[in-house]
Amino acid sequence: MRLGVVVGQVVSTVKHAALTRERLLLVKMIDASGVPSGEMHVAADSIGGGNGEWVLLVSGSSARESTSEGAPVDLCVVGIIDEVVLDGAVAYHK
């Protein structure tokens, strides 16, 4: 799993049929302290992540398992993070 922060949405009216029920989010990858890695990715989201929220992401076959059957995705939001504790200190709290 990886950490990311939602920075926007991606709207696509023409897409693969298996993606019609998937919401697409623009996610900036971060480390456990919230420092951005510089990477931005599009992730399928079926749990309702919103702008500014820290999210848990899975990729590869785990991402495909987390979406509609047959959806061609490589990254998927599987959790909205409430708190991150790093070395005994709260690094993030929603």
C-alpha positions as CSV (number, residue, x, y, z in Angstrom):
1,M,0.0,0.0,0.0
2,R,1.0,3.6,-0.6
3,L,-0.1,6.9,0.8
4,G,-1.5,9.8,-1.3
5,V,-3.5,13.0,-0.9
6,V,-6.5,13.7,-3.2
7,V,-5.8,16.9,-5.2
8,G,-8.7,16.7,-7.7
9,Q,-11.0,14.7,-9.9
10,V,-10.6,13.4,-13.4
11,V,-13.7,13.4,-15.6
12,S,-13.9,11.2,-18.7
13,T,-17.1,10.8,-20.6
14,V,-15.7,8.4,-23.1
15,K,-14.0,5.4,-21.4
16,H,-13.8,1.6,-21.1
17,A,-17.3,0.2,-20.3
18,A,-16.0,-1.4,-17.0
19,L,-15.0,2.1,-15.8
20,T,-18.5,3.6,-16.0
21,R,-19.2,3.1,-12.3
22,E,-15.7,4.2,-11.2
23,R,-15.0,7.7,-9.9
24,L,-11.5,8.8,-10.9
25,L,-9.4,10.9,-8.6
26,L,-6.1,12.8,-9.1
27,V,-3.8,11.8,-6.3
28,K,-0.4,13.2,-5.3
29,M,1.8,10.5,-3.7
30,I,3.3,11.3,-0.3
31,D,5.5,9.8,2.4
32,A,4.3,9.1,6.0
33,S,5.1,12.7,6.9
34,G,3.0,14.1,4.1
35,V,6.0,15.2,2.0
36,P,5.0,14.9,-1.7
37,S,7.2,12.6,-3.9
38,G,6.4,14.6,-7.0
39,E,4.4,11.8,-8.5
40,M,0.7,12.4,-9.6
41,H,-1.5,9.5,-10.5
42,V,-5.1,8.8,-11.4
43,A,-6.8,6.4,-9.1
44,A,-10.2,4.6,-9.2
45,D,-12.2,5.4,-6.1
46,S,-15.3,3.6,-5.0
47,I,-15.3,4.8,-1.3
48,G,-15.7,8.5,-1.7
49,G,-12.3,10.2,-1.1
50,G,-12.5,14.0,-1.2
51,N,-10.0,16.9,-1.9
52,G,-7.3,17.2,0.7
53,E,-8.0,13.8,2.2
54,W,-5.1,11.4,2.8
55,V,-5.9,8.0,1.2
56,L,-4.6,4.4,1.1
57,L,-3.8,3.2,-2.3
58,V,-3.1,-0.2,-3.8
59,S,-1.7,-0.9,-7.3
60,G,-1.5,-3.8,-9.8
61,S,-3.6,-6.8,-9.3
62,S,-4.8,-5.6,-5.9
63,A,-6.2,-2.5,-7.5
64,R,-8.1,-4.6,-10.1
65,E,-9.5,-6.8,-7.3
66,S,-10.8,-3.6,-5.5
67,T,-12.9,-2.3,-8.4
68,S,-15.8,-3.5,-10.6
69,E,-15.0,-6.8,-12.2
70,G,-12.9,-6.4,-15.3
71,A,-12.1,-2.7,-14.7
72,P,-8.7,-1.9,-16.3
73,V,-7.1,0.0,-13.4
74,D,-3.6,0.1,-11.9
75,L,-4.3,2.2,-8.9
76,C,-7.2,2.2,-6.5
77,V,-8.3,4.1,-3.3
78,V,-9.0,1.5,-0.6
79,G,-9.2,3.6,2.5
80,I,-9.5,7.2,3.8
81,I,-6.9,7.8,6.5
82,D,-8.0,9.2,9.9
83,E,-4.5,9.4,11.5
84,V,-0.9,8.6,10.9
85,V,1.5,8.1,13.8
86,L,5.2,8.2,13.0
87,D,7.9,7.5,15.6
88,G,5.4,8.0,18.4
89,A,4.2,11.4,17.1
90,V,1.0,12.2,15.2
91,A,2.1,13.1,11.6
92,Y,-1.5,13.5,10.3
93,H,-4.9,13.8,11.9
94,K,-8.1,14.3,9.9
